[in-house]
Amino acid sequence: MKEFKYVVQDELGLHARPAGLLVKEAAKYKSAITLDSGAKKADAKRIMAVMSMGVKKGVEVTVTIEGEDEDTAFEAIQKFFQENL
């Protein structure tokens, strides 16, 4: 299991466009990828679950990755957060 924390920098938070891109990126991997904002948890492969978290700018999200390709997924998802959120 690998995890990292990320504070959302996007002015609009984790809204529809980046949520859709995140789900698309997460779907490339077999590992389970979970987001936790402290208030809610969501499967990163489910668009409605991610959007229902309502993550705003400045909120710290913990991303947990567990599975057979977790090392590859960890690198890609961490890069995605840094570049898009």
Residue, then its C-alpha position, 0 to 999 in steps of 0.5 A: m500500500k502506498e499513499f500521499k497527501y495533496v492540498v488541492q490548489d485549483e480555484l474550483g476544487l475537484h470539479a467535473r473536468p479534473a474529476g473526469l480526468l482523474v477517473k480516466e487516469a485511475a481506470k488505467y490501473k488494476s490497483a484500488i485507488t481511494l481518495d479521503s478528504g477527512a469528511k468523505k472517502a471515494d473510489a477514484k474510479r467512480i466519477m459520481a463518488v469523486m464529485s460527491m466528495g465536494v473537495k474545495k481549494g485548500v482541502e487536503v486529500t489523502v490518496t491511497i493506492e493498493g494492488e499489484d501495480e501500485d508502484t506505477a499507479f502511485e507515480a502516475i496519480q501523484k503526477f496527475f494531482q500535481e499537474n491538474l489540481 
